[in-house]
């Protein structure tokens, strides 16, 4: 494997960073909004599932104490 000098490495890094395509402000905002919506939907989903399991456990424990 060939060794790369620090100067050559810096040149390669600069060349690669010129190829980066940054998202526009609109794309960034839309992605952020979608993340927030999905987070909210998942929070609601897990809340409903957790509440259902809680009710089931309480029901089973209630039957066991009778």
DSSP file (Angstrom, degrees, kcal/mol; ACC not computed):
  #  RESIDUE AA STRUCTURE BP1 BP2  ACC     N-H-->O    O-->H-N    N-H-->O    O-->H-N    TCO  KAPPA ALPHA  PHI   PSI    X-CA   Y-CA   Z-CA
    1    1 A X              0   0    0      0, 0.0     2,-0.1     0, 0.0     0, 0.0   0.000 360.0 360.0 360.0 128.3    0.0    0.0    0.0
    2    2 A X        -     0   0    0      1,-0.1     2,-0.2     0, 0.0     0, 0.0  -0.437 360.0-122.1 -74.6 141.2    1.5    3.3   -1.1
    3    3 A X        -     0   0    0     -2,-0.1     2,-0.5     1,-0.0    -1,-0.1  -0.565  20.3-145.0 -80.3 145.5    2.1    6.0    1.5
    4    4 A X        -     0   0    0     -2,-0.2     2,-0.1     4,-0.0    -1,-0.0  -0.943  12.8-130.3-113.1 132.0    0.4    9.4    1.1
    5    5 A X     >  -     0   0    0     -2,-0.5     4,-2.6     1,-0.1     5,-0.2  -0.417  24.7-113.1 -75.4 156.1    2.2   12.6    2.2
    6    6 A X  H  > S+     0   0    0      1,-0.2     4,-2.3     2,-0.2     5,-0.2   0.873 117.8  51.5 -57.2 -38.2    0.3   15.0    4.4
    7    7 A X  H  > S+     0   0    0      2,-0.2     4,-2.1     1,-0.2    -1,-0.2   0.927 111.3  46.6 -65.9 -44.0    0.2   17.6    1.6
    8    8 A X  H  > S+     0   0    0      1,-0.2     4,-2.3     2,-0.2    -2,-0.2   0.884 110.7  53.6 -64.7 -38.1   -1.2   15.1   -0.9
    9    9 A X  H  X S+     0   0    0     -4,-2.6     4,-2.5     2,-0.2    -2,-0.2   0.931 108.2  49.0 -61.7 -45.7   -3.7   14.0    1.7
   10   10 A X  H  X S+     0   0    0     -4,-2.3     4,-2.5     1,-0.2    -1,-0.2   0.899 110.5  51.4 -61.7 -41.0   -4.9   17.6    2.2
   11   11 A X  H  X S+     0   0    0     -4,-2.1     4,-2.2     1,-0.2    -1,-0.2   0.903 110.6  48.5 -63.0 -40.9   -5.2   18.0   -1.6
   12   12 A X  H  X S+     0   0    0     -4,-2.3     4,-2.2     2,-0.2    -2,-0.2   0.899 110.6  50.9 -66.1 -40.2   -7.3   14.8   -1.9
   13   13 A X  H  X S+     0   0    0     -4,-2.5     4,-2.5     2,-0.2    -2,-0.2   0.930 110.7  48.5 -62.9 -44.9   -9.5   15.9    1.0
   14   14 A X  H  X S+     0   0    0     -4,-2.5     4,-1.5     1,-0.2    -1,-0.2   0.903 110.4  51.7 -61.3 -41.4  -10.1   19.3   -0.7
   15   15 A X  H  X S+     0   0    0     -4,-2.2     4,-0.6     1,-0.2    -1,-0.2   0.898 111.9  46.6 -62.8 -40.3  -10.9   17.6   -4.0
   16   16 A X  H >< S+     0   0    0     -4,-2.2     3,-1.0     1,-0.2     4,-0.4   0.888 108.7  54.0 -70.4 -38.5  -13.5   15.4   -2.3
   17   17 A X  H >< S+     0   0    0     -4,-2.5     3,-0.8     1,-0.3    -1,-0.2   0.785 100.8  61.0 -69.4 -24.2  -15.1   18.2   -0.4
   18   18 A X  H 3< S+     0   0    0     -4,-1.5    -1,-0.3     1,-0.2    -2,-0.2   0.757 100.0  56.9 -68.8 -22.6  -15.6   20.1   -3.7
   19   19 A X  T << S+     0   0    0     -3,-1.0    -1,-0.2    -4,-0.6    -2,-0.2   0.610  81.2 111.4 -82.8 -12.5  -17.8   17.1   -4.8
   20   20 A X    <   -     0   0    0     -3,-0.8     2,-0.7    -4,-0.4    -3,-0.0  -0.419  56.7-152.9 -67.8 133.0  -20.2   17.4   -1.9
   21   21 A X        -     0   0    0     -2,-0.1     2,-0.2     0, 0.0    -1,-0.1  -0.929  12.6-151.6-108.2 111.2  -23.7   18.6   -2.8
   22   22 A X        -     0   0    0     -2,-0.7     2,-0.0     1,-0.1     0, 0.0  -0.551  20.3-109.9 -82.5 145.2  -25.3   20.3    0.1
   23   23 A X        -     0   0    0     -2,-0.2    -1,-0.1     1,-0.1     2,-0.0  -0.361  34.3-110.4 -70.1 154.4  -29.1   20.3    0.5
   24   24 A X     >  -     0   0    0      1,-0.1     4,-2.3    -2,-0.0     5,-0.2  -0.308  30.1-104.6 -75.9 167.9  -31.0   23.5    0.0
   25   25 A X  H  > S+     0   0    0      1,-0.2     4,-2.7     2,-0.2     5,-0.2   0.912 123.1  52.9 -59.2 -42.0  -32.7   25.3    2.9
   26   26 A X  H  > S+     0   0    0      1,-0.2     4,-2.8     2,-0.2     5,-0.2   0.920 108.9  48.5 -61.5 -44.5  -36.1   24.0    1.6
   27   27 A X  H  > S+     0   0    0      1,-0.2     4,-2.3     2,-0.2    -1,-0.2   0.901 112.3  49.3 -62.3 -40.7  -34.8   20.4    1.5
   28   28 A X  H  X S+     0   0    0     -4,-2.3     4,-2.3     2,-0.2    -2,-0.2   0.921 112.9  46.3 -65.1 -44.1  -33.4   20.7    5.0
   29   29 A X  H  X S+     0   0    0     -4,-2.7     4,-2.6     2,-0.2    -2,-0.2   0.925 113.0  49.5 -64.5 -44.6  -36.6   22.2    6.4
   30   30 A X  H  X S+     0   0    0     -4,-2.8     4,-2.4     1,-0.2    -2,-0.2   0.900 111.3  49.3 -63.2 -40.4  -38.8   19.5    4.7
   31   31 A X  H  X S+     0   0    0     -4,-2.3     4,-2.2    -5,-0.2    -1,-0.2   0.917 111.3  49.8 -64.5 -42.5  -36.6   16.8    6.1
   32   32 A X  H  X S+     0   0    0     -4,-2.3     4,-2.1     2,-0.2    -2,-0.2   0.902 110.8  49.3 -62.0 -42.0  -36.8   18.3    9.6
   33   33 A X  H  X S+     0   0    0     -4,-2.6     4,-2.5     1,-0.2    -2,-0.2   0.915 110.6  50.4 -63.7 -43.3  -40.6   18.5    9.3
   34   34 A X  H  X S+     0   0    0     -4,-2.4     4,-2.6     1,-0.2     5,-0.2   0.888 109.3  51.5 -63.6 -38.2  -40.9   14.9    8.2
   35   35 A X  H  X S+     0   0    0     -4,-2.2     4,-2.4     2,-0.2    -1,-0.2   0.923 110.9  48.3 -63.2 -43.4  -38.7   13.8   11.1
   36   36 A X  H  X S+     0   0    0     -4,-2.1     4,-2.4     2,-0.2    -2,-0.2   0.913 112.2  48.7 -63.9 -42.8  -40.9   15.6   13.5
   37   37 A X  H  X S+     0   0    0     -4,-2.5     4,-2.6     2,-0.2    -2,-0.2   0.935 113.2  46.6 -63.0 -46.3  -44.1   14.1   12.0
   38   38 A X  H  X S+     0   0    0     -4,-2.6     4,-2.5     1,-0.2    -1,-0.2   0.881 111.6  51.9 -65.0 -36.9  -42.7   10.6   12.1
   39   39 A X  H  X S+     0   0    0     -4,-2.4     4,-2.3    -5,-0.2    -1,-0.2   0.923 111.3  47.3 -63.8 -43.8  -41.5   11.1   15.7
   40   40 A X  H  X S+     0   0    0     -4,-2.4     4,-2.4     2,-0.2    -2,-0.2   0.922 112.4  49.2 -63.0 -44.9  -45.0   12.2   16.7
   41   41 A X  H  X S+     0   0    0     -4,-2.6     4,-2.5     1,-0.2    -2,-0.2   0.910 112.7  47.1 -62.5 -42.4  -46.6    9.3   14.9
   42   42 A X  H  X S+     0   0    0     -4,-2.5     4,-2.8     2,-0.2     5,-0.2   0.884 110.3  53.0 -67.0 -37.3  -44.3    6.8   16.5
   43   43 A X  H  X S+     0   0    0     -4,-2.3     4,-2.0     2,-0.2    -2,-0.2   0.920 111.7  45.7 -62.7 -43.2  -44.8    8.4   20.0
   44   44 A X  H  X S+     0   0    0     -4,-2.4     4,-2.4     2,-0.2    -2,-0.2   0.929 112.8  51.1 -64.6 -45.0  -48.6    8.1   19.6
   45   45 A X  H  X S+     0   0    0     -4,-2.5     4,-2.5     1,-0.2    -2,-0.2   0.941 113.0  43.9 -57.9 -50.3  -48.3    4.5   18.3
   46   46 A X  H  X S+     0   0    0     -4,-2.8     4,-2.6     1,-0.2    -1,-0.2   0.830 111.0  55.3 -68.5 -30.9  -46.1    3.4   21.2
   47   47 A X  H  X S+     0   0    0     -4,-2.0     4,-2.6    -5,-0.2    -1,-0.2   0.931 110.1  46.0 -63.5 -44.9  -48.3    5.2   23.7
   48   48 A X  H  X S+     0   0    0     -4,-2.4     4,-2.3     2,-0.2    -2,-0.2   0.928 114.7  46.8 -64.2 -45.5  -51.4    3.3   22.4
   49   49 A X  H  X S+     0   0    0     -4,-2.5     4,-2.4     2,-0.2    -2,-0.2   0.927 113.7  48.4 -62.3 -44.9  -49.5    0.0   22.5
   50   50 A X  H  X S+     0   0    0     -4,-2.6     4,-2.4     1,-0.2    -2,-0.2   0.896 111.2  50.1 -63.5 -41.1  -48.2    0.7   26.0
   51   51 A X  H  X S+     0   0    0     -4,-2.6     4,-2.4     2,-0.2    -1,-0.2   0.892 110.0  51.3 -64.5 -39.0  -51.6    1.7   27.2
   52   52 A X  H  X S+     0   0    0     -4,-2.3     4,-2.2     2,-0.2    -2,-0.2   0.925 111.4  46.0 -63.9 -45.1  -53.1   -1.5   25.8
   53   53 A X  H  X S+     0   0    0     -4,-2.4     4,-2.7     2,-0.2    -2,-0.2   0.889 111.3  53.3 -64.9 -38.1  -50.5   -3.7   27.5
   54   54 A X  H  X S+     0   0    0     -4,-2.4     4,-2.4     2,-0.2    -2,-0.2   0.926 110.2  47.0 -62.1 -44.4  -51.0   -1.8   30.8
   55   55 A X  H  X S+     0   0    0     -4,-2.4     4,-2.3     1,-0.2    -2,-0.2   0.900 112.5  50.3 -64.0 -40.5  -54.7   -2.4   30.6
   56   56 A X  H  X S+     0   0    0     -4,-2.2     4,-2.6     2,-0.2    -2,-0.2   0.916 111.2  47.7 -64.2 -44.0  -54.2   -6.1   29.8
   57   57 A X  H  X S+     0   0    0     -4,-2.7     4,-2.8     2,-0.2     5,-0.2   0.909 112.1  49.8 -64.6 -42.5  -51.7   -6.6   32.7
   58   58 A X  H  X S+     0   0    0     -4,-2.4     4,-2.3     2,-0.2    -1,-0.2   0.897 111.2  50.0 -62.9 -39.7  -54.1   -4.8   35.1
   59   59 A X  H  X S+     0   0    0     -4,-2.3     4,-2.1     2,-0.2    -2,-0.2   0.942 113.1  45.5 -63.1 -47.9  -57.0   -7.1   33.9
   60   60 A X  H  X S+     0   0    0     -4,-2.6     4,-1.7     1,-0.2    -2,-0.2   0.895 114.0  48.1 -65.3 -39.7  -54.9  -10.2   34.4
   61   61 A X  H  X S+     0   0    0     -4,-2.8     4,-1.2     1,-0.2    -1,-0.2   0.859 109.7  54.0 -68.1 -34.2  -53.7   -9.1   37.8
   62   62 A X  H  < S+     0   0    0     -4,-2.3     4,-0.5    -5,-0.2    -2,-0.2   0.885 109.5  47.5 -65.3 -38.9  -57.2   -8.3   38.8
   63   63 A X  H >< S+     0   0    0     -4,-2.1     3,-0.6     1,-0.2    -2,-0.2   0.841 108.7  55.2 -69.9 -32.5  -58.4  -11.8   37.8
   64   64 A X  H 3< S+     0   0    0     -4,-1.7    -1,-0.2     1,-0.2    -2,-0.2   0.768 105.1  52.3 -73.5 -25.0  -55.5  -13.3   39.7
   65   65 A X  T 3<        0   0    0     -4,-1.2    -1,-0.2     1,-0.2    -2,-0.2   0.550 360.0 360.0 -89.2  -7.2  -56.4  -11.6   43.0
   66   66 A X    <         0   0    0     -3,-0.6    -1,-0.2    -4,-0.5    -2,-0.1   0.485 360.0 360.0 -80.9 360.0  -60.0  -12.7   43.0
